[in-house]
Amino acid sequence: MTSRFLQTLLDDASRPFRNGSRFAYHYARGKLSSDCIFRELLKRGIFPAQGRFLDLGCGQGSLFAWLLAARKLYEQGNWPADWAPAPQPLALLGYELMQKDVDRASQAFGLDHPIVSIRQGDMCKVDFGQADVVTILDALHYVDHARQKDVLKRIRAALPPGGLFLTRVGDKGAGLPYHICNWVDHAVTFVRGHRLPTLYGRKLVEWVELLKSLGFVVETLPMNEGKPFANIMLICRVPAA
Ligand SMILES: C[S@@+](CC[C@H](N)C(=O)[O-])C[C@H]1O[C@@H](n2cnc3c(N)ncnc32)[C@H](O)[C@@H]1O
């Protein structure tokens, strides 16, 4: 049942990208099928039942397409019995530095989507407003350490009690797997038509210390699924009032 369901979820989540280029479609399909984080987020019920989402460094909006498709299937009763209910997104706001990705997102979701808005912007500069969930998937390490701290402080301020900040980072203390992550990162960035970036990693303990110092309760979960990477998902919750 689950593998047929996953195929349907993947088909539905990738479909909006058919409105754009072949690249956008195949990139979304490849990313959503090969990266276990998308499936695990839903299966484990990490997101709240409903909420306003803010995704920083959102690329072409693959996470939002995934969430929309998941909620639709859940409402249709097509949902694995052992998965948590799919979250209901009330608003999906994304900021992405690269205009090319924002253009792909616009082609996928349209410019007048009722809840999705993906805008060009630098996470170090844009106003986050208020959100119930903030995500940064594989993008925080593009920002230098001082700016990372400022972004994290502003995320904490944008979240209410009980709010969630979810991110995935590489553990710089992990040795070779961390370097493999960075080589892959450089290759993917290059394929997506961007310049090779400088990457600003931290050891896992340093990430956790920093997030705790900002008032988050932090849970860590390796998120590599058999790949020789050092990726860790950080589930950071604002304590309830
Ligand atoms: C590895 S990609 C991940 C994209 C997306 N989060 C996903 O999971 O598909 C990292 C993204 O972060 C974006 N990015 C890097 N620095 C950024 C910044 N300062 N503000 C906003 N986006 C940024 C990059 O352009 C890139 O699209």
Ligand as a Chemical Component Dictionary entry (heavy atoms), coordinates in Angstrom:
data_LIG
# 
_chem_comp.id                   LIG 
_chem_comp.type                 NON-POLYMER 
_chem_comp.pdbx_formal_charge   0 
_chem_comp.three_letter_code    LIG 
# 
loop_
_chem_comp_atom.comp_id 
_chem_comp_atom.atom_id 
_chem_comp_atom.alt_atom_id 
_chem_comp_atom.type_symbol 
_chem_comp_atom.charge 
_chem_comp_atom.model_Cartn_x 
_chem_comp_atom.model_Cartn_y 
_chem_comp_atom.model_Cartn_z 
_chem_comp_atom.pdbx_ordinal 
LIG C1  C1  C 0  20.262 23.211 -1.554 1  
LIG S1  S1  S 1  19.053 24.349 -2.064 2  
LIG C2  C2  C 0  17.634 23.760 -1.179 3  
LIG C3  C3  C 0  16.340 24.279 -1.753 4  
LIG C4  C4  C 0  15.085 23.848 -0.988 5  
LIG N1  N1  N 0  15.164 24.233 0.410  6  
LIG C5  C5  C 0  14.831 22.376 -1.119 7  
LIG O1  O1  O 0  14.933 21.650 -0.137 8  
LIG O2  O2  O -1 14.538 21.943 -2.250 9  
LIG C6  C6  C 0  19.449 25.827 -1.124 10 
LIG C7  C7  C 0  18.696 27.036 -1.568 11 
LIG O3  O3  O 0  18.955 28.126 -0.693 12 
LIG C8  C8  C 0  18.997 29.322 -1.466 13 
LIG N2  N2  N 0  19.688 30.361 -0.698 14 
LIG C9  C9  C 0  21.005 30.437 -0.401 15 
LIG N3  N3  N 0  21.256 31.542 0.322  16 
LIG C10 C10 C 0  20.073 32.176 0.499  17 
LIG C11 C11 C 0  19.670 33.372 1.149  18 
LIG N4  N4  N 0  20.573 34.137 1.767  19 
LIG N5  N5  N 0  18.377 33.729 1.131  20 
LIG C12 C12 C 0  17.446 32.952 0.491  21 
LIG N6  N6  N 0  17.777 31.818 -0.161 22 
LIG C13 C13 C 0  19.060 31.423 -0.157 23 
LIG C14 C14 C 0  19.744 28.862 -2.705 24 
LIG O4  O4  O 0  19.583 29.769 -3.767 25 
LIG C15 C15 C 0  19.102 27.511 -2.938 26 
LIG O5  O5  O 0  17.976 27.602 -3.760 27 
# 
loop_
_chem_comp_bond.comp_id 
_chem_comp_bond.atom_id_1 
_chem_comp_bond.atom_id_2 
_chem_comp_bond.value_order 
_chem_comp_bond.pdbx_ordinal 
LIG C1  S1  SING 1  
LIG S1  C2  SING 2  
LIG S1  C6  SING 3  
LIG C2  C3  SING 4  
LIG C3  C4  SING 5  
LIG C4  N1  SING 6  
LIG C4  C5  SING 7  
LIG C5  O1  DOUB 8  
LIG C5  O2  SING 9  
LIG C6  C7  SING 10 
LIG C7  O3  SING 11 
LIG C7  C15 SING 12 
LIG O3  C8  SING 13 
LIG C8  N2  SING 14 
LIG C8  C14 SING 15 
LIG N2  C9  SING 16 
LIG N2  C13 SING 17 
LIG C9  N3  DOUB 18 
LIG N3  C10 SING 19 
LIG C10 C11 SING 20 
LIG C10 C13 DOUB 21 
LIG C11 N4  SING 22 
LIG C11 N5  DOUB 23 
LIG N5  C12 SING 24 
LIG C12 N6  DOUB 25 
LIG N6  C13 SING 26 
LIG C14 O4  SING 27 
LIG C14 C15 SING 28 
LIG C15 O5  SING 29 
# 
